[in-house]
Amino acid sequence: MKKAPTIRDVAAAAGVSVSVVSRVLNPDSGPVAPAKRQEVVRVIDELGYRPRAAARELSGGHALTIGLVVTDLSNPFFARLADRIVWEARSHGVQVVLMTTQEDPHLEAESLDTLLDRSVSGVIATPTGGNIEKWARLQDLGVNVVFVDRTIEELGNVDVVSIENFDSARRSTEYLIGLGHTRIALVTGPLSTSTGRARISGYRAAHETASLPVDPLLIRDVPFRGDAGGDAVGSLLAMPQPPTALIVANTAQVQSSVRRLVQKGVRIPEDLSVIVFDDNPWTELMTPPLSVIRQPLDMLAVHALELVLGRMQGKLPEGPRLIEVKADFLPRNSCAPLAQTATR
């Protein structure tokens, strides 16, 4: 990772003094010859120097501020994750600039530009899957990046903290297969996300281990926003051979999916065994309580902050680190052996 350019780097490359660069950055502070001004502006653009860092460099301040980019605060998982990261950061005396992208790569790009202008030294983010060049440039400018929950395969030099997505999907699928189910539906996130791909891979691996064929019509990768989960569940129930078990591995779509089951009068687990990826307390209050993959938010937050601070303080060795946290599988009464499932 290259060191972020400083005001002195700009001055040296432009062949002027630091005070001239400062006057270019602050037009009211004094005159600068047009040719010199043009050259300084060119070098600033070429080096990727962020002008707002000048005041901090000249004053010698070293404020610890990180950016936190989450995809959707209406998603309970990300709302709780953001809360835990902010809490952990404050316990270390670190300020957090929170940005939300609403799963929109264009908003994500704007957020990254804003964080660069704020001259943050580190960023913890849940990427949308796009903006590969912007993420790479962020690192090139010396900003320490940690991805949490998701990753971008093309950016192999970024630290990542996530749950064991493949293993979580595999375990939940194996559990249902162990109960005798062979038609198991999976509602997961978009294939553009690492979590969506990993959970489908885990689901397929469980089938392969059990020598069971995978019906691709039982796999539904849906967006995180909106009611796509409920729509997917409705179409699954309408199949000529509907599933006898369902895994909702898209946390944002759990409520929509369960709501559709209730609206359709589906009896759980008599008609359908259900497992959801959600650690929200309401899942335990359902009748019957839902079997869940509980995602360890506290550990995700702690590891993400430790990584970004360790990078900022130069305490970690070179090379990316991948930390996968084991999620808990909590079987409850929403799952039953196939022999106990009513014939529909």
C-alpha positions in Angstrom: 0.0 0.0 0.0 1.4 3.4 -1.0 1.7 6.1 1.6 -0.8 8.9 1.1 0.7 11.9 -0.6 1.4 14.9 1.7 1.4 18.6 1.0 5.2 18.4 1.0 5.1 15.7 -1.8 2.9 18.1 -3.8 5.3 21.0 -3.3 8.4 18.9 -4.3 6.7 17.5 -7.4 5.5 20.9 -8.5 8.8 22.6 -7.8 7.4 25.1 -5.3 7.4 25.7 -1.6 4.9 24.3 0.9 3.6 27.9 1.4 2.8 28.2 -2.3 0.8 25.0 -2.2 -1.0 26.2 0.9 -1.9 29.5 -0.9 -3.3 27.5 -3.8 -5.4 25.5 -1.4 -6.5 28.7 0.3 -7.0 31.3 -2.4 -7.6 34.1 0.1 -4.3 33.6 1.8 -2.0 35.2 -0.8 -1.2 35.6 -4.5 0.2 32.8 -6.7 1.4 33.2 -10.3 -1.1 31.6 -12.7 1.5 29.2 -14.2 2.5 28.0 -10.7 -1.1 27.6 -9.7 -1.8 25.5 -12.8 1.2 23.3 -12.1 0.2 22.8 -8.4 -3.4 21.9 -9.4 -2.0 19.4 -12.0 0.2 17.7 -9.4 -2.6 17.5 -6.8 -4.7 15.7 -9.3 -1.9 13.5 -10.5 -0.9 12.4 -7.0 -4.4 12.1 -5.7 -3.7 14.5 -2.9 -6.9 15.4 -0.9 -6.7 19.2 0.0 -8.7 18.9 3.1 -5.9 17.0 4.7 -3.7 20.1 4.5 -5.0 21.8 7.6 -4.3 18.7 9.7 -0.8 18.2 8.3 0.2 21.8 8.8 -1.1 21.9 12.4 0.4 18.5 13.2 -2.9 17.0 14.4 -3.5 13.3 14.3 -7.3 12.8 14.9 -8.3 9.2 14.7 -11.3 9.1 12.5 -12.6 6.1 10.4 -15.3 5.8 7.8 -18.1 3.2 8.2 -19.9 2.4 4.9 -22.9 0.1 5.3 -25.3 -0.9 2.5 -28.7 -0.5 4.2 -29.6 0.8 7.6 -33.2 -0.5 7.1 -31.7 -4.0 7.2 -31.8 -4.9 10.9 -28.5 -6.8 10.6 -26.6 -3.8 9.3 -28.2 -1.4 11.7 -27.1 -3.6 14.6 -23.7 -4.1 13.1 -23.2 -0.4 12.6 -24.3 0.3 16.2 -21.7 -2.3 17.5 -18.9 -0.9 15.4 -19.6 2.7 16.6 -19.8 1.5 20.2 -16.4 -0.4 19.9 -14.8 2.6 18.1 -15.9 5.0 20.9 -14.4 2.7 23.5 -11.1 3.2 21.7 -11.5 7.0 21.4 -12.1 6.8 17.7 -14.6 8.9 15.8 -16.8 7.4 13.1 -18.1 9.0 9.9 -21.2 6.8 9.0 -22.3 6.5 5.3 -25.1 4.4 3.9 -25.2 3.3 0.2 -28.7 1.7 0.1 -27.2 -1.1 -2.0 -26.5 1.4 -4.8 -23.0 1.4 -6.3 -23.5 5.0 -7.4 -24.2 6.2 -3.9 -21.3 4.0 -2.7 -18.9 5.9 -5.2 -20.1 9.2 -3.8 -19.6 8.0 -0.2 -16.0 7.0 -1.0 -15.3 10.4 -2.5 -16.7 12.0 0.6 -14.6 9.9 2.9 -11.5 10.8 0.9 -12.4 14.5 1.3 -12.8 14.0 5.0 -9.2 12.5 5.0 -10.1 9.4 7.1 -7.3 7.0 7.7 -9.3 3.9 7.7 -12.6 2.5 6.3 -14.8 -0.4 7.5 -17.3 -1.2 4.8 -19.9 -3.7 3.5 -19.3 -3.3 -0.2 -22.0 -3.5 -2.8 -19.7 -5.5 -5.1 -19.0 -2.6 -7.5 -16.6 0.3 -7.7 -13.5 -1.9 -7.8 -11.3 0.9 -9.2 -12.4 3.3 -6.5 -11.7 0.8 -3.7 -8.3 0.1 -5.2 -7.6 3.8 -5.4 -8.6 4.3 -1.8 -5.9 1.8 -0.8 -3.4 3.3 -3.1 -3.9 6.6 -1.4 -3.0 5.0 2.0 -6.5 4.5 3.4 -6.7 1.2 5.3 -9.8 -0.7 4.2 -11.5 -3.6 6.0 -14.5 -5.3 4.4 -17.0 -6.8 6.9 -19.7 -9.4 6.0 -18.9 -9.3 2.3 -15.8 -9.1 0.1 -14.9 -8.3 -3.5 -12.9 -11.2 -5.2 -11.0 -8.8 -7.5 -9.6 -7.0 -4.4 -7.5 -9.7 -2.9 -5.4 -7.4 -0.8 -8.2 -6.2 1.5 -8.7 -7.4 5.0 -12.0 -9.2 5.5 -14.1 -10.1 8.5 -17.2 -12.3 7.9 -19.1 -15.2 9.2 -18.4 -18.7 7.7 -21.1 -18.3 5.0 -20.3 -21.5 3.2 -20.3 -23.5 6.4 -23.5 -21.9 7.8 -25.4 -22.7 4.6 -24.0 -26.2 4.5 -24.8 -27.0 8.1 -28.4 -25.8 7.9 -28.9 -27.7 4.7 -27.4 -30.9 6.2 -29.7 -30.6 9.2 -32.8 -30.6 7.0 -31.4 -33.5 4.9 -30.9 -35.3 8.1 -34.6 -34.9 8.8 -35.4 -36.6 5.5 -36.0 -33.5 3.4 -34.9 -33.7 -0.2 -36.7 -30.7 -1.7 -35.2 -27.8 0.2 -35.6 -24.3 -1.1 -33.0 -21.6 -0.6 -33.8 -17.9 -0.7 -30.4 -16.0 -0.6 -28.9 -12.7 -1.6 -27.8 -11.5 -5.0 -25.1 -13.5 -6.9 -23.3 -10.1 -7.2 -22.4 -10.5 -3.5 -19.9 -12.8 -1.9 -22.3 -13.9 0.7 -25.0 -14.9 -1.8 -22.5 -17.0 -3.8 -20.9 -18.6 -0.7 -24.3 -19.6 0.8 -25.4 -21.2 -2.5 -22.1 -23.1 -2.7 -22.6 -24.4 0.9 -26.2 -25.5 0.0 -25.0 -27.3 -3.1 -22.1 -28.9 -1.2 -24.5 -30.4 1.4 -26.6 -31.9 -1.5 -23.5 -33.3 -3.1 -22.3 -34.9 0.1 -25.7 -36.6 0.5 -25.7 -37.6 -3.2 -28.9 -35.6 -3.7 -29.6 -33.7 -7.0 -30.1 -29.9 -6.8 -33.2 -28.5 -8.4 -32.1 -25.1 -9.6 -35.7 -23.9 -9.4 -35.5 -24.2 -5.6 -32.7 -21.6 -5.5 -33.8 -18.0 -5.5 -31.2 -15.2 -5.3 -33.1 -12.0 -4.6 -32.3 -8.4 -3.8 -31.8 -7.2 -0.3 -34.3 -4.3 -0.5 -38.1 -4.5 -1.1 -40.3 -7.6 -0.7 -38.5 -9.9 -3.1 -38.2 -12.6 -0.4 -42.0 -12.8 0.0 -42.4 -13.0 -3.8 -39.8 -15.8 -4.0 -41.6 -17.8 -1.3 -45.0 -17.3 -3.0 -43.6 -18.7 -6.3 -41.9 -21.6 -4.5 -45.2 -22.6 -2.8 -46.9 -22.5 -6.2 -44.6 -25.1 -7.8 -46.1 -28.4 -8.9 -43.7 -30.0 -6.5 -43.3 -27.4 -3.7 -40.4 -27.7 -1.2 -40.9 -29.4 2.1 -38.2 -27.2 3.8 -37.0 -23.6 3.3 -33.8 -21.8 4.2 -34.0 -18.0 4.1 -30.3 -17.1 3.9 -31.0 -13.5 3.0 -31.3 -11.7 6.3 -32.9 -8.6 4.9 -35.7 -10.8 3.4 -36.5 -12.9 6.4 -39.5 -10.9 7.6 -40.9 -10.6 4.1 -40.6 -14.4 3.6 -42.1 -15.3 6.9 -45.0 -12.8 6.4 -45.8 -14.5 3.1 -45.9 -18.0 4.8 -48.3 -16.6 7.3 -50.5 -15.0 4.6 -50.6 -18.3 2.7 -51.7 -20.2 5.8 -48.6 -22.4 5.7 -48.2 -24.4 8.9 -44.7 -24.5 10.3 -43.3 -27.2 10.6 -46.3 -29.4 9.6 -46.3 -28.1 6.0 -42.9 -26.6 5.8 -39.7 -26.8 7.9 -38.0 -23.4 8.1 -34.5 -22.1 9.0 -33.6 -18.4 8.8 -30.4 -16.4 8.8 -31.3 -13.9 11.5 -30.5 -13.3 15.1 -33.4 -10.9 15.8 -35.2 -11.6 19.1 -38.6 -11.8 17.3 -37.7 -15.1 15.7 -37.8 -16.7 19.2 -41.3 -15.2 19.8 -42.9 -16.9 16.7 -45.2 -19.8 17.1 -43.3 -22.1 16.8 -39.9 -20.4 17.4 -37.8 -20.3 14.2 -34.6 -22.2 13.8 -31.9 -19.7 13.1 -28.3 -19.1 12.0 -27.2 -16.6 14.6 -24.6 -14.2 13.3 -22.1 -13.0 15.9 -22.4 -9.3 15.5 -20.2 -8.4 18.4 -17.3 -10.5 17.1 -17.6 -9.1 13.6 -17.5 -5.5 15.1 -14.5 -6.3 17.4 -12.4 -7.9 14.7 -13.2 -5.3 12.1 -12.2 -2.5 14.4 -9.0 -4.3 15.6 -7.9 -4.8 12.0 -8.5 -1.2 10.8 -6.8 0.3 13.9 -4.0 -2.2 13.7 -3.3 -1.1 10.1 -3.6 2.6 10.9 -1.1 2.2 13.8 1.3 0.0 11.8 1.0 -3.0 14.2 0.0 -5.6 11.6 2.3 -7.4 9.2 2.0 -6.9 5.4 -0.5 -9.0 3.6 -4.3 -9.3 3.8 -6.0 -11.1 6.7 -9.3 -13.1 6.4 -11.1 -13.6 9.7 -14.2 -15.9 9.5 -16.3 -16.1 12.6 -18.3 -19.2 13.2 -22.1 -18.6 13.4 -24.3 -20.5 15.8 -27.0 -22.8 14.5 -29.9 -22.9 16.9 -32.5 -25.6 16.0 -35.9 -24.9 17.3 -39.4 -26.2 16.7 -39.8 -24.8 13.2 -38.2 -27.9 11.7 -39.6 -31.5 11.8 -38.8 -34.8 10.1 -40.3 -35.3 6.7 -42.4 -38.2 8.0 -44.3 -35.7 10.2 -44.9 -33.2 7.3 -48.4 -33.3 6.1 -49.1 -34.2 2.5 -50.2 -31.2 0.5 
